[in-house]
Amino acid sequence: MIFLNHSAVVKTVFVGMLLLSEWGRGQDLNPAKNWTRFRGADGTGVVADDPRLPTTWDTKKNVKWSRDVPGWGWSSPIVWGNKVFVTSVINTEKVETPKAGLYLGRGRPEPPKGIHVWMVYCFELNSGKKLWQKEVHKAAPDFPRHPKSTYASETPVTDGKRLYVLFGDLGLYCLDFQGKQLWNVPIKSRKTFWGYGAAASPVLHEDQVIMAYDNNEESFLVSYNTVTGKQRWKAPRDEKSTWATPFVWKNDQRTEIVVCGKNRNRSYDLSGKQIWEFDGRMSNLVIPSPFASNGLLYITSGYFQDRNKPVIAIKPGANGDISLKDGETSNDFIQWFDPKIGPYNTSPIVYKGLYYTLLDRGFITLHDAKTGEEIYGRKRFKRSMTFTSSPWAYNNKVFFLDEKGRTVVIKAGKEYDEIAVNDLEELCCATPAIANGNLLIRTASKVYCISGGK
């Protein structure tokens, strides 16, 4: 997001120069056109209205195409131009597969048996034709994962020139758009909370690809050069396992990298130096990803069995320790704080000034995004549902995809108004992608491309 305080003439000239510059570098980060990372180019899950985008669908209705994707992966599809990129990991042996619902316990301490194949697929957006597939690694894994997760849960990221694929406990891989591997950085797997494994996706800023690996041994935030894969900097983190994707926050004062943590939420400059931090009184498990909307940064966590389920809205310009004092709900840089409304797995969404929280066990709440004022408390969907995917919004509607493949559609606004339920009849834990009037939903076995304004 770009904030300009100049005259209309200067603004016009500046924006025109910026667009020409971006065009010259082959960059178009419009989230309605290219879906470049988890939750889109700006990390919000919101795109501009488009009459081609669907309100209703099923396994046939408004389906432009669907394609099988072998193996397992909860990474989101990403899109650049006419190319759709998807990651997956194939196991050569039959093992326990993910299922919907809460697991209420420890992970699996031993890796699943069998040779695994880590794959990247490229499909044509317009037709669904498979353009290429690339095997980047093949071995028996020596690190565990949560039984509901997969070894391909991190969403790739692209700058329109190269594709950056993170398989969290294994390595970071850079491919060109024809599937040729340009470089890779091996990652030494570390012990994670109860053997859950990694899940945070990488992010980009200019010539840096940035990833966080919070684990129970040696946590860090690290940056690599996008062209060479050479490490630019590495910042140690005093954290244990978390799973939130970092966020590059381009606000009206600077660009910074925001990373959530159980101990501290922190911001770093583009060289890895810490700018600010605060104790967010976070949940025991930190999974939702930070994002920004209308000038505020939002951070949250909410493991369902914890007392602490905070949401914090932060203003730009902070430095040092900005922690709230006991009893405070705001200060110079924290716009508002609510200790009890955070979600477990899903990242919230702000749409038309309203802050929607999707709770894993089938409830939503609504608050004013600027003030934190409650508009309505927990409202249960009309059927039993559980959620891992994060919501998205367009055309004055907000969408919530449950783990059984059903998407509840509500009309955006201060009244709860459910207008459709769309069923793909299969397990879904990946957050969808939206590009060029197409909605891309990944199920356990397929990617669906859905388009149609009716």
N, C-alpha and C positions, 0 to 999 in steps of 0.2 A: 504494500500500500504506500502511496506517495502523498505527502502532505505539503502543500504549497501555500505560502502566504503573500505572494507577490500580486502585482496588478494583473488584470485579465490578459493584457497584451503579453507581459513577460511569461505568464503561465502558458499561454498558447504556444509561444515560441519554444519554451523549455520542453513542454510535452512533445511537440513536434520533433525536436532534436532527439529527445529520448527514444521516441518510437523509431526514428530512422536508425539510431544507434543500435537498438535492439534488433531491428530487422537486419541490419548489416552483420550482426553476429549470429543470425539464424535463430534468435530467441523469440518465443511468443508464449508468455506464461499466463495468458488469459485462461482462467480455470474453466470457462465454458468451451474452449477450443482444445486445450491440451491439459490432461490430468496427469501431472508430472510426479506426484508423490502421494503418500498416505493422506487422504482427505483433500486432495487437490492442491493446486499450486500455492494457495494461500493458507492451506491447512484448516479451513473452516467447514468444509462440506457443503458450502452454499455456492450456487451458480446463478447467473442471470436468467430471467424468464426466457423460455423458448417454446413455441407452440409444438415443436416436434417431440418434446419430452413427455413421457407417458404418465398418466395417473393410474391406469388399470392395466393389468396383464395377468397371464398365467403361463403354463408351459408352452402354449401355442399362440394365445392372443397377443398381438403387438410384438411378437418375437421376430426380429429381423434375421437373426441366426443364433444357433447355439453350437458349441463345439466341446467335445470331451477333452478333459485335461487329465492325463494319467497321474496316479500318485495322489499325494495329499499336500495341501497348502492352504493356510489362511491369510496369505498375503493378498493385498488388493491388486486388481489389474491397474496398470497405468497406460496412458495413451499419449502418443506424440504424432500429430498428423494422421496418417492412415495406418499407423502401427499400434497394436495392442500387445503389451508385454505381460507375461504371467510366469510365476515361478512355482515349482513343485518338487517334491522329493518322492521317488518311487522306491518301495521296499520290495525286494525279491522274495520275501517270505511273508506269509499271512500272520499278522499280529493284531493285538487289540487296536480297535479303531475308535476315534473320538465319537462321543455321543452328546446329546443336548443335556442341559441342566447343570446343577452345581455338583461338584465332586466331594466337597466337605472333608478333605483330608490331604494327606501327603501326596507327592508325586510318585513316580516309579523310579526307585534308586538305580536300577540297572537299565542300560540302553536297550532298545528293542533289538531282537536278533535279526540277522540277515544283512546282505549287501544292500546298501542304499545308493541311489543315483540322484544327485542334485541337478535339476534341470531348469532351463530357461526356454520359454516358448514365445514366438512372435506370430501374431495373427493379423490379418488385414481387417481394419475396422469396417470397411464398407461391406465386405462379403463374408468375413469369418474364415477365409482361406488361411491355412497354416503356411506361413512364409518360411520359417525355419525353426529348428530346435537345437539347443546346445547343451551338451553334458559338461558340467564344470568340475564335477568331483564324483568319485565312485569308491565306496569303502563301507566297511561295517562301522557305524558310529561308536565312538568311545565316550560319549557324553549323553546323559539322559535328557528327557523332556517331560513336560506335564502331559498326562494321558489325553487331555482335551486339546492340546496344542499340536503343532506339527514342526518338522524341521525346516519348513518354508513359511514362517509366519511374518517375517519382515518384508514390508513392501519396498520394491525397488524405487529408484529415483532417476530422473533423466534431465539433462540440460538441452535436449534437442540435438546433441552431437554424439553423446555416449550414454550408455546405460550402466548404472551402478547398482549391483545386486549384492545385498548383504545376506549371508546365511550365518546367523548370529554367533554361534559357537565354533564356526568353521573358517570363514574367510569373507573378504570383500572382493568382488570380482567386477572388472570393468570390461564391457563388450561394446563393439561398434554396432550400428544398426543392421548389419548383415550377419551378426552373431559371432564375429571373430573376437576372441579374447585378447584384450590389449594389455592388461596387467591384472595381478591379483595380490592381495595382502593376506597371508595366513593369519588366523586368530587362534591364540592358545586358549582352549576352553578352560573355564574356571568353574568352581563349585558355585551353584546358585541355590537360592532358598528352596529347600526340600526337593532339589533336582528339577525345578521347573524349566530351566534353560533360559535362553535369551529370547527377546521378541521386539525390542525397540528398532524402528526403521531408520535408515540414514536420511540426511537432509543435505541440501546444497546451498552454497552461496558463492557466486562467481566461480573462481577456480578452486574452491575447496569443497570436498565431500566430507561430511562430518558425521560421526557416529558416537553414541554413548554405550558403554558396556558396564553397567552396574551389577556387581556380583558379590559373593561373600569372601573373596580373597583380595582382589586388587582392582578397584573400580576406577574408570577413567573416561574422559572425553577426549577424542582424538580427531585430527584433521589430516587429510591427505590431498595432495595435488591431483586435480582431476585428470590431467594429461599423463602424468608419469606414475602416479601411485605413490610417490615419495612422501613420507611423513613430514608434515609442516610443523605441527606442534602436538603436544600431549599434555593434558591437564589431569593430575590425579584428583580423585574425588573421595571424600570421607563419607562413603555411602555403602550400604549393602544392596542386595538385589532390588532393582526396580525395572519397569518395563515400558515406561512412557517414552514416546518418540520426542527427541529434542525439537525446538521450534526456533527458527530464525525470525526474530521480531524486528521488522523494519518500521520503526515509529517516527514521529516527527522530530526526534532529537538525534537518533543514531540507529545503527543496526547492531543487534546483540543476539547471542545464542542463549536460549532459556532451557534449562534442564531441571526437571522435577527430582525430588529426593525425599526419602522418609525423614532424614535428619534435617535437611535444609533444601529449600528451593533456591536455585542460583542462576545468575546471569553472567555470561562471559563475553568479552569483546572478541573481535575477529582474529586475535592472536592467542586466544585461550586464557587471557588474564581475567580473573573474577572481577565483576563490577559491583554486584549487590547480592545479598542473600537474606533469607529470613526463615525462621522456624514457622512452618505452616500448620503445625499440629496435625500432621498428615496421618492417613490411615496406615495400617501395618503393611498393606500391599498397595503400591503406587503404580497404576496402569494407565489411566486416561492421559491423553496428550495435551499439553498446553496449546492455546491458540489465541488469536487476537481478533477483536471486532470493534469498530467504531472508537478506536483509540485506546481501548483497554485490553490488557492481557488477562487471560483466565487460566487459573491453575486449580486442580481438584484431585481428590482421591476419595474412595469410599468402600473399602472392603466391608461386605454386608454384616459381618459379625463384630465390627469395631464400633466403639463409641464415637471415635473421631471420623467424621466424613465431611471435611471442609471444602468450601469453595472460596477462592480469593480472587478479587478483581484488582488489578495493579495498574497504576498510572505510569507513564514514561518518565524517565529522568532520574531514577533512584540511584543512590550510591551507598555502599557500606551495608550495615545491618539495618533492615527496615522492619524487623519483627514487631508485631503488636505486643503491647503490654497486657497483663492480665485484665480482663474486663473490657478491653477495647475491641471495637469492630471496624475501626478505620484509623488512618493516620495520614501523614503528608503524602504517602505514595501508595497506600492501600485504600482503594476507593470503598470497598465493602468486603465483609467477611461473614460467612455463615458456616457454623461448625457442623451442621447436621444434614446437608442435602447432597453430598457428593456421590457419584456412581462408582461401581466396582470396576467393570471392564470397559464400558462404553465412554467415549468422549462426548461431552455436551455439545450443543449447537446454539448459536445466537442467530436469530432470523427476525428481521424487521423490528429490532429493538427488544426482542423477547428471548430470554435464556431458558432453553428447554433441557431438562435433565431426564435421561432415560435410565431407569433402574433395571438391573439385570432380571429381576423377578416379575417384570410385567407392569410397572407403574411409570408414570411420568409426572413431573412437577413443572411449574412455570413461574418464572420470576422476571422482574424488570431487570434488563441487562445492565443498566446504568446505576441503579440504586440497590439492587438485590431484594427489593420489596416483593413479597410473595403475592402472586396473582391467583394461583390455585395450588393447593397441596396435592398429595398423592392421589392420582386418578388411575385406577386399574383398567387395562384394556378389557374388552368385553369377552375375552376368552383367555384361558390359561396359556401364558407365553413366557419364555426366557430369552435373554438377549446377550449377545457378545458384540455384534456389529454396531458401529456408530451411526447415528442418524444423518440424513442429508435433506436439503430443501431446494425447491424451485417452484415457480408458478403459483406462489402464495399457498404452498402446501409443504408439510413436513412429513418425512417418511421414516418408518421404524421397522427394520428387518429382523424377525425373530429367528431362533436357531432351527426351527422346522421349515424355514423357507417362506414364511408368511410375512408380508409387508403391510403394516397398518398405515393408512394415509389419513392425516388430519388436516383440516383447514387451519392455516396460520391465523393466530389471533388470540384474544384473551378468554374466549370461551372454548371449551373442549368440544370439537365437532368432528367426529370420525366419519369419513366419507367413502372409504373403500378398504378392502382387505384382499391382497393379491397373493396367490399361493403357487410356489414353485416346487412344492412337495418333496423337498430334500434338505438335509442338514446344511445350514449356512452360518458361518462364523466370520467371514470376510466382509469388510466394509466395501460397498460398491464404488464405482467410478462413473463419471459423467463427462462426455465430450462430444462436441459437434451434434447435439440433439440426440445422443444415444446414452442410454443407461446400461451399464455393464455390471451384472450381478454374478458373482462366483458362488456356486454351490459346491458340495463335496466332490462332484464328478465333472462339472461343466462350467463354462462361461456362457452366460446368456447376454446377447445384445438386444435391447428392447427399445423400441422407438414408436411413437404414435401419440398424438396429442389427445386422443379421445380416452 
